[in-house]
Amino acid sequence: MKLTTTTMVTVDGVMQGLGAPDEDRRGGFERGGWVAPVFDDESMTFLSHIYGRADAFLFGRHTYEIFAGSWGTMADPGGHPIWTALNTQPKYVASNTLTAPRWANTTVLSGDVATTIEELKVERTGELQVHGSGDLIRWLLAQQLVDEITLITVPVILGQGTRLFPENGPDIALNLLESRTTPNGVVIQVYRPSGHPKYAVATAD
């Protein structure tokens, strides 16, 4: 399987509480709900396409609980690609504390999660998608398990909140596979990790 991550971030890299003001107030975060005002039709079409190609999903515990409490309890709206993907494809949760997942077709991964994910990637075909799940994404990147990174950058600076990339983390070179800007200024970029960056002295040439 190809492991891909899709993350909505602000220009200053914040990914916390994107969906609603009360979605995630950890750390005193007060500026949630920043996606909806600028997320246009082209952005939604792109996101729906991503979900439509998923063969399985991998979540961190916190994001899983948010999705299970929203998409997992929503009645079938009929033909919605995100609802259909999330409620029909297998879901995996990386957690050492979750014991009774409430969303159907969910498997909890605990213990040696890195080895389990490596085995999934070898044994299954298709695309294993990670949405949200910042702690998990940072860990997956450190383990060199990510094959493709999609960033959906919303034109806003929040000035607070949890950022996708830590102040101290692995250095990763990226190959740009796709880039586009929607009418409302949402920037969509798709990258493939390609080892470590090269470092050199900048010159005027």
Secondary structure, 3 states (H helix, E strand, C coil): CEEEEEEEEECCCECCCCCCCCCCCHHHCCCCCCCCCCCCHHHHHHHHHHHHCCCEEEEEHHHHHHHHHHCCCCCCCCCCHHHHHHHHCCEEEECCCCCCCCCCCEEEECCCHHHHHHHHHHHCCCEEEEECCHHHHHHHHHCCCCCEEEEEEECCCCCCCCECCCCCCCCCCEEEEEEEECCCCCEEEEEEECCCCCCCCCCCC
